[in-house]
């Protein structure tokens, strides 16, 4: 399985997560919805850019700055609110063998993005998703 499929599989593993392509076939948008009637809320975008596979994730603003300072792979969110979103250029360092950011850390960032989005959903939707932020 390649990097794209690993990341995609992880994003789709969250309760209520689904993939759609509102911007065309080159950009996968991952949303969470508690019911079939909902259009969902975006928690990630995944696409291949000129400089590698990119993943946009929602992030707490203070943590977003820390991650950008710590890892060359993390940049302000491409085409997103730069305060609340980061772009992770996944293959920039992974293919060169100089990654500072490991796959497990990207998975943690994706889970944080999902949690931020779900935490803002109405309580009835959080209950339908069986979301419990206190779980490890």
Secondary structure as the mmCIF struct_conf table of DSSP 4:
data_model
#
loop_
_struct_conf.conf_type_id
_struct_conf.id
_struct_conf.beg_label_comp_id
_struct_conf.beg_label_asym_id
_struct_conf.beg_label_seq_id
_struct_conf.end_label_comp_id
_struct_conf.end_label_asym_id
_struct_conf.end_label_seq_id
HELX_RH_AL_P HELX_RH_AL_P1 UNK A 3 UNK A 12
TURN_TY1_P TURN_TY1_P1 UNK A 13 UNK A 13
BEND BEND1 UNK A 14 UNK A 14
TURN_TY1_P TURN_TY1_P2 UNK A 15 UNK A 16
STRN STRN1 UNK A 17 UNK A 20
TURN_TY1_P TURN_TY1_P3 UNK A 22 UNK A 23
TURN_TY1_P TURN_TY1_P4 UNK A 25 UNK A 26
STRN STRN2 UNK A 27 UNK A 32
BEND BEND2 UNK A 34 UNK A 35
TURN_TY1_P TURN_TY1_P5 UNK A 36 UNK A 37
STRN STRN3 UNK A 41 UNK A 49
TURN_TY1_P TURN_TY1_P6 UNK A 50 UNK A 51
STRN STRN4 UNK A 52 UNK A 58
HELX_RH_AL_P HELX_RH_AL_P2 UNK A 61 UNK A 70
TURN_TY1_P TURN_TY1_P7 UNK A 72 UNK A 73
STRN STRN5 UNK A 74 UNK A 76
HELX_LH_PP_P HELX_LH_PP_P1 UNK A 77 UNK A 77
TURN_TY1_P TURN_TY1_P8 UNK A 78 UNK A 79
BEND BEND3 UNK A 80 UNK A 80
TURN_TY1_P TURN_TY1_P9 UNK A 82 UNK A 84
STRN STRN6 UNK A 85 UNK A 89
HELX_RH_AL_P HELX_RH_AL_P3 UNK A 90 UNK A 94
TURN_TY1_P TURN_TY1_P10 UNK A 95 UNK A 97
BEND BEND4 UNK A 100 UNK A 101
HELX_RH_AL_P HELX_RH_AL_P4 UNK A 103 UNK A 119
TURN_TY1_P TURN_TY1_P11 UNK A 120 UNK A 120
BEND BEND5 UNK A 121 UNK A 121
HELX_RH_AL_P HELX_RH_AL_P5 UNK A 123 UNK A 128
TURN_TY1_P TURN_TY1_P12 UNK A 129 UNK A 130
TURN_TY1_P TURN_TY1_P13 UNK A 133 UNK A 134
#
